[in-house]
Each structure stands twice: as C-alpha cells, then as structure tokens.
C-alpha cells in the first residue's frame, strides 16, 4: 500500500549554518522511508511507523526539540483524499513513552 509521510522537525539550529553538519540530515530519514521500509513485512498500524520515525529523529537529530509526524494512506477510501495519523511529541514526551515501554 502506498503511504504519504509528512515530517516537521523543530529544534535549535544556527540561523545561518556553516555546513550540513549543523543541519538535519534529511537524507537519512529519506533512506529509511524509501529504501528500508519497503524491505520489511507490511505494518498494519501507521502508529507503529510514526513512533519509529520519532525514535529515528530524536537519535539522529540531537538538536531537535519536538516533531510532528503524519503518515497517511491516500488510496483507502475513494471519497477521501487521504486518511491516517498525525502526532506531535517533544523529545521529553517521547523519552518518557519509551522508558515506560521498556
């Protein structure tokens, strides 16, 4: 099934970064979604994918303070443009959720 992924990452970054190392490495996120996810068995719940992206973002982008992630299925209902889930978490909220899950 086709999915659409929408990610907004917020954090503390230089106004005028000197190099890519001071920015979010979007290519890593792109690689995960485009190249790694298709290799896995289908995940029934979009919420699982959303939480996986939060984990990835908060590990790969240490300057990130919070993020909003939406994952949608555009081909489920012909009457709707898309359906899916969207969640916003701070780094602290995510770490708390992860700690209670372990």
N, C-alpha and C positions, 0 to 999 in steps of 0.2 A: 504494500500500500504506500502510496505517495504521502509524504508529510511536508509541512512547511515549518521552518524553525525561525523564530524571531527572538533575538537576544539584545538586551541593553545592559551594559556593564557600567557601573558608576564607581568612581574611586578618586584617589588623589594622585594626579599626574601633572607633570610640568606643563605650563601653558604653551610653551614652545619647546617641545622635546628636541634634544640634540641628536638623538639616534633612535632607531627602532627598539632598542633595549629598554627605553623608558616608556614604551607604549604596550598596549595589549597585543599579544601575538595571535591575531585573528586566524592566521593560517593553521595554527594547532587546533583551534576549535573547528574550523572548516574541515580539516583532515579527519577529525573524529566523526563528524556527522556524515560526510560524503564518502569516506573510504572505509572507516572501521565499522560503523553501524550496519551497513549492508551485509557484512560478513557474518553477523550474528543471527541467531534464530529470531523470528518476529517477536517483538514485545507487545503484549496485549494492552498494556496500560501506558498511556502517554505520561502519566505522572512519574513512572519509573525513569523514563528518559529525561524528564525535567530535572529530577533530583541528580541524575548522573551528570548533567551539564553544570548544575550548581557545584558539585564536587570538583569537576574539572576546572571550572573558572576560579574557584577560591584557592585551588592549589597552584594553578598556572599563572594567575594574576594576583600576586600578593598585595598589590596596591588597591585592589578592588574592595569597596566597602559594602556594596549591595548590587543586586542584579535582578532584572525582570526577564523571565523566560516564558515564551509561549510556544507551544507545539500544537499544530493543527492538522487535521485530515481534511483536505479540500474535496474529496470525492465520495464522502459518506452519504450525504443527502442532497438530492438534486435541487431541493428548494433552498438550500443554504450555501453560501459562498464557501464556508468552512466551519468546522466545529473542532473544539479542542480545549486545552487547558492553558492557563497563564498564571504564573505565581511570581511574587516578588519576595525576596528574602535578603536580610542583611547577613553579613558574614557571621555575626554573633548568633543570629537565629539558626542559621544553617549548622554551625558547630554544635549548638545545643541539641538540635534534632539528631545529628549524627551521634553525639555522645549518648543520648537516651536509647538509640537503636543498638549500640554495641553491647 
